[in-house]
Amino acid sequence: MNTEIYLDNNATSRPLPEVREAMLEALDAGFGNPSSAHSAGERARSRLIEAREAVAHLIGAEPCSLFFVSGATEANNMVLSSALMRRGHRTRIITTNVEHSSIKKYCKYLEAQSADIVYLPVDRLGHISLSILEKEISSKKVDLVTIQWVNNETGVIQPIADIGNICQRYGVPLHTDAAQAVGKIRMQIDNMPIDFLSVSGHKFHGPQGIGVIYAKAPKSLYPILWGGPQEFGMRPGTENLPGIVGIGKAAELRSKRFDTVTNRVQELRDIFELSVLRLVPNVEVNGDRTRRVHNTTNLLFRDIEGQALVARLDQLGIRCSQSSACTNQIPEPSYVLRSMGLSYDEAFSSIRFSLSEYTTRQEIDYTVEQIKEICSALSDFSLNKIPKLMAEQR
């Protein structure tokens, strides 16, 4: 095959043709500043309103509870910053060991500022313990619980409704990073015990650089930028109208064909996964194979150096990754997989494949065949040959 086979859609997904067309229209005939009082401004405002309504429909929320931001990282930072603003005591936040780096790094920063951060462990399947969560919440005052709905590396789904019920019982606000959940899980947020939710458009075929923050009680959020009155004063600065139109169109399309897309992609994921397990020796699935989103599989290739496999696939035009895009350039094994109990070598031998609407059966069959051939060629190399420097970092 001569074309690129892109199986790293949890890092980013290619915008759909309709999304690109809508964005170009916003840059051309729909051009205008939504804050302007004239007709061009009104035209731009109408597109912004339509996009907000489309995203609200996809996640099951009221449009007035959504604010456009640059992406889930900004949304995550905004929620954590708001937790600081509400404090009248030493801040205490409960999170997990497997969160996205935008949560983990902010929490590390807060720890340096004397905040009390509780990191919940996960089991081999990637799930937290609800009993441990409740024990931590009931032991002393908690300002915020922030737990990722779907893990970006394994696709494992946390029981967010059960988590929210525990938080609600103790009067603790719950935030969930839903970057990998929106468009993959049916949700009705207004009917769930979730106070804040982060969305990223480029995870479901929208453009990069645009996201949404949901707040059940918008006044409980505090801005992290200051300036004009845009986004109801919560996110100042001229709106990224092409990006907003793009995420709105992506949300509209996913709402219309949710079952068709998810069923088809899951069928392809399962064919891919089962074929690799059947044809390649010593391969295992990392994480819960039942409670995960439809497009993701994280595979442990025992006795195969993961970086070598990824590099060989890349040479063939097949794109996949060993961890999240935000940490993939770091020569360390996945902290998510290590937190799940995998050894240093096992984590280094694991690769994430994430499919999308664009993925075809022909691409899946070709990728499986190439993985089989590459693993056969690499089987003579053991993980004992990982560079000594990396081994010394254990």
C-alpha positions in Angstrom: 0.0 0.0 0.0 1.3 3.4 -0.9 -0.9 5.6 1.3 -0.4 6.4 5.0 -2.3 4.1 7.4 -3.1 6.2 10.4 -3.8 4.2 13.6 -2.9 6.9 16.2 -6.3 8.6 16.4 -6.2 8.9 20.2 -3.4 11.4 19.5 -5.4 13.3 16.9 -7.9 12.4 14.2 -8.1 13.8 10.7 -10.9 16.3 10.2 -13.8 15.1 8.1 -14.4 16.6 4.7 -17.6 18.3 5.9 -15.6 19.8 8.8 -13.0 21.3 6.5 -15.6 22.7 4.2 -17.5 24.3 7.2 -14.2 25.9 8.4 -13.3 27.2 5.0 -16.8 28.8 4.7 -16.3 30.4 8.1 -13.0 31.9 6.8 -14.6 33.1 3.6 -18.3 33.9 3.3 -18.9 33.6 7.0 -16.0 35.8 7.9 -16.5 38.2 10.9 -15.8 38.9 14.5 -18.6 37.6 16.8 -18.1 40.6 19.0 -18.8 43.1 16.3 -22.1 44.9 16.3 -22.6 45.0 12.5 -24.1 42.4 10.2 -20.8 40.5 9.7 -20.5 40.2 13.5 -24.1 38.9 13.7 -23.3 36.4 11.0 -20.3 35.1 12.9 -22.3 35.0 16.2 -25.0 32.9 14.6 -22.4 30.3 13.6 -20.9 30.3 17.1 -24.3 29.7 18.6 -25.0 26.9 16.2 -21.7 25.2 17.0 -22.4 25.5 20.8 -25.8 23.9 20.3 -24.3 21.0 18.3 -21.7 20.2 20.9 -24.3 20.5 23.7 -26.5 18.1 21.8 -23.7 15.6 21.4 -22.9 15.5 25.2 -26.4 16.1 26.4 -26.0 19.5 28.1 -27.5 22.9 28.0 -25.6 25.2 25.6 -25.3 27.9 28.3 -23.2 25.5 30.3 -20.5 25.3 27.6 -17.5 27.6 27.0 -15.1 27.3 24.0 -11.4 27.1 24.9 -8.3 26.0 23.1 -8.6 22.3 24.0 -8.9 19.8 26.9 -5.6 20.9 28.4 -6.8 24.4 28.9 -10.1 23.1 30.2 -8.3 20.9 32.7 -6.1 23.7 33.9 -9.1 26.0 34.3 -11.0 23.5 36.5 -7.9 22.9 38.7 -7.2 26.6 38.9 -10.9 27.2 40.0 -10.5 24.6 42.8 -7.6 26.8 44.1 -9.8 29.9 44.0 -12.5 28.3 46.1 -10.3 27.2 48.9 -10.4 28.6 52.4 -7.8 26.1 53.6 -5.1 23.9 52.3 -6.3 22.6 48.9 -7.0 18.8 48.7 -7.6 17.2 45.3 -8.1 13.5 44.5 -7.0 12.2 41.2 -5.4 9.0 39.8 -2.0 7.7 38.7 -3.1 7.4 35.1 -4.4 10.9 34.2 -3.3 12.8 31.2 -0.2 14.9 31.6 -2.2 18.1 31.7 -3.7 16.9 35.0 -0.6 15.2 36.4 1.7 18.1 35.8 -0.7 20.7 37.3 -1.2 18.5 40.3 2.6 18.3 40.7 2.7 22.1 40.6 0.0 22.3 43.2 2.0 19.9 45.4 4.9 22.3 45.2 2.5 25.0 46.5 1.7 22.8 49.5 -1.6 21.4 48.2 -2.5 17.9 49.3 -2.9 15.6 46.2 -4.2 12.1 46.6 -3.3 9.8 43.7 -5.6 6.8 43.5 -4.0 3.6 42.2 -5.5 1.4 39.4 -5.6 -2.3 39.1 -4.2 -4.5 36.3 -7.3 -3.8 34.2 -6.9 0.0 34.6 -9.7 0.7 37.0 -9.7 2.6 40.3 -11.3 1.2 43.5 -14.5 2.9 44.4 -14.1 1.9 48.0 -10.6 3.5 48.2 -12.1 6.7 46.6 -14.9 6.8 49.2 -12.4 6.3 52.0 -10.3 9.2 50.8 -13.3 11.5 50.3 -14.8 10.7 53.7 -11.5 11.0 55.7 -11.1 14.8 55.3 -12.4 17.8 53.3 -11.8 17.5 49.5 -12.0 20.4 47.1 -12.1 18.5 43.9 -12.1 15.0 42.4 -10.7 14.8 38.9 -10.7 11.5 37.1 -10.4 10.8 33.4 -13.5 9.2 31.9 -11.5 7.2 29.3 -7.8 6.5 29.4 -6.0 7.8 26.3 -3.5 4.9 26.2 -5.7 1.9 26.9 -9.2 3.1 26.1 -10.4 1.8 29.5 -13.6 3.4 30.8 -13.8 4.5 34.4 -17.2 4.1 36.2 -17.8 7.8 36.1 -21.4 7.7 37.2 -20.6 5.7 40.2 -17.7 8.0 41.0 -20.0 11.0 40.6 -22.5 9.5 43.0 -19.9 9.1 45.7 -18.7 12.6 45.2 -22.3 13.9 45.3 -22.9 12.1 48.5 -20.1 14.0 50.2 -20.7 17.3 48.5 -17.4 17.2 46.5 -17.4 18.5 42.9 -16.3 16.1 40.2 -14.3 16.9 37.1 -13.7 14.5 34.3 -11.3 14.8 31.4 -13.6 13.5 28.7 -11.3 14.1 25.7 -11.3 10.4 24.8 -14.9 9.8 25.8 -16.9 12.4 23.8 -18.1 11.0 20.6 -17.3 7.5 21.7 -19.7 7.1 24.6 -23.3 8.1 24.6 -23.7 10.6 27.4 -26.4 12.8 28.9 -24.3 15.1 31.1 -27.0 17.2 32.5 -28.5 14.0 34.1 -25.2 12.8 35.5 -23.4 13.7 38.7 -20.6 15.5 36.9 -19.8 19.1 37.7 -17.1 19.8 35.1 -16.1 18.1 31.9 -13.3 18.8 29.3 -13.7 18.2 25.6 -11.2 18.3 22.8 -12.4 18.6 19.2 -9.5 16.9 17.4 -10.3 13.6 19.1 -13.5 13.1 17.1 -12.6 14.5 13.6 -12.8 18.1 14.5 -9.9 20.5 14.2 -6.9 20.9 16.5 -6.7 23.9 18.8 -10.4 24.0 19.9 -12.2 22.4 22.9 -15.0 22.9 25.3 -15.3 23.1 29.1 -18.7 22.2 30.6 -19.7 23.5 34.0 -23.0 22.5 35.6 -22.8 25.7 37.7 -20.9 28.1 35.5 -20.4 30.6 38.3 -18.2 28.0 40.1 -15.6 28.4 37.4 -13.0 31.2 37.4 -11.2 32.4 34.3 -7.5 32.0 33.9 -7.3 34.7 31.3 -8.5 38.3 31.6 -9.7 40.6 28.9 -12.9 41.1 27.0 -16.4 39.7 27.6 -16.2 36.8 25.1 -17.6 33.4 26.2 -19.7 35.1 28.9 -16.5 36.5 30.4 -15.0 33.1 31.1 -12.6 32.9 28.1 -11.6 36.4 26.8 -10.1 37.0 23.4 -11.5 36.9 20.0 -13.1 33.5 19.4 -11.4 31.0 17.1 -14.5 31.0 14.9 -13.2 28.5 12.2 -12.2 26.1 15.0 -15.5 26.6 16.8 -17.4 26.0 13.5 -15.2 22.9 12.9 -15.9 21.3 16.3 -19.6 22.1 15.9 -19.8 20.3 12.6 -17.8 17.4 13.9 -20.2 17.1 16.9 -23.2 17.4 14.5 -21.9 14.6 12.3 -21.1 12.3 15.2 -24.5 12.8 16.8 -26.2 11.9 13.5 -24.2 8.7 12.8 -23.1 7.7 16.3 -24.2 4.0 16.2 -23.0 3.5 12.6 -19.5 4.9 13.3 -19.0 3.2 16.7 -20.3 -0.2 15.5 -18.2 -0.2 12.4 -15.0 1.0 14.1 -15.4 -1.5 16.9 -15.8 -4.3 14.4 -12.6 -3.3 12.7 -10.8 -3.0 16.0 -11.9 -6.5 17.1 -10.8 -8.0 13.7 -7.4 -6.3 14.1 -6.9 -7.3 17.7 -8.0 -10.9 17.3 -5.9 -11.4 14.1 -2.8 -10.1 15.9 -3.5 -12.4 18.9 -3.9 -15.3 16.6 -1.0 -14.8 14.2 1.7 -13.3 16.5 3.0 -15.3 19.5 3.1 -14.0 23.0 0.8 -11.0 22.5 -1.6 -9.8 25.2 -4.2 -7.0 25.5 -3.4 -4.4 28.2 -6.4 -3.3 30.2 -10.0 -4.2 30.4 -11.2 -5.8 27.1 -14.8 -5.3 28.0 -15.1 -1.8 29.6 -13.2 0.2 27.0 -14.1 2.5 24.0 -14.7 1.0 20.6 -11.6 2.3 18.8 -8.6 1.4 21.0 -6.4 -1.5 21.7 -3.1 -1.5 23.6 -1.1 -4.6 22.9 1.9 -6.1 24.8 4.3 -7.8 22.4 6.4 -9.9 24.7 10.1 -10.2 23.9 9.8 -7.5 21.2 11.2 -4.1 21.6 8.3 -1.7 21.2 10.3 1.2 19.8 11.7 -1.0 17.1 8.3 -2.3 16.1 6.8 1.2 16.0 9.8 2.4 13.9 9.5 -0.4 11.4 5.8 0.1 11.0 6.4 3.8 10.6 8.8 3.1 7.7 5.9 1.2 6.0 3.6 4.2 6.5 1.7 2.7 9.4 1.4 5.2 12.3 0.9 4.0 15.9 2.4 4.9 19.2 3.7 3.6 22.5 2.0 6.1 24.8 0.1 9.4 24.7 1.2 12.1 22.2 2.1 14.4 25.0 4.7 12.0 26.4 5.6 9.9 23.3 8.9 11.8 22.7 10.2 10.8 26.2 12.4 7.7 26.3 10.5 6.2 29.3 8.0 3.4 29.5 4.3 4.5 29.8 3.5 5.6 33.3 -0.1 4.5 32.7 1.0 0.9 32.0 3.5 0.9 34.8 0.7 2.1 37.2 -1.4 -0.8 36.0 1.3 -3.2 37.2 3.3 -3.9 34.0 7.0 -4.3 34.4 9.5 -1.9 32.9 10.1 -4.3 30.0 6.4 -5.1 29.5 5.6 -1.4 29.2 8.4 -0.9 26.7 7.0 -3.8 24.7 3.5 -2.3 24.5 1.9 -0.4 21.6 -1.3 1.5 21.2 -3.4 1.3 18.1 -6.4 3.6 17.8 -8.8 3.5 14.8 -11.2 6.1 13.3 -14.0 6.7 10.8 -11.3 6.7 8.1 -9.9 3.2 8.9 -10.6 0.5 6.3 -10.6 -3.3 6.4 -7.9 -3.3 3.7 -5.7 -1.1 6.0 -6.3 -3.5 9.0 -5.5 -6.6 7.0 -2.3 -5.0 5.6 -1.2 -3.8 9.1 -1.8 -7.2 10.7 0.4 -8.9 8.0 3.2 -6.4 8.5 3.1 -6.8 12.3 3.4 -10.5 11.8 6.4 -10.3 9.5 8.2 -7.6 11.6 7.7 -9.5 14.9 9.0 -12.6 13.3 12.1 -10.7 12.2 12.5 -9.1 15.6 12.0 -12.2 17.6 15.8 -12.9 17.8 16.2 -9.6 19.7 15.3 -9.6 23.4 14.6 -6.7 25.7 18.0 -7.4 27.4 19.4 -5.5 24.5 17.6 -2.3 25.4 20.3 0.4 25.8 22.1 0.2 29.1 21.2 3.8 29.9 17.5 3.0 29.8 18.0 -0.1 32.0 19.8 1.9 34.6 16.7 4.2 34.9 14.6 1.5 36.5 
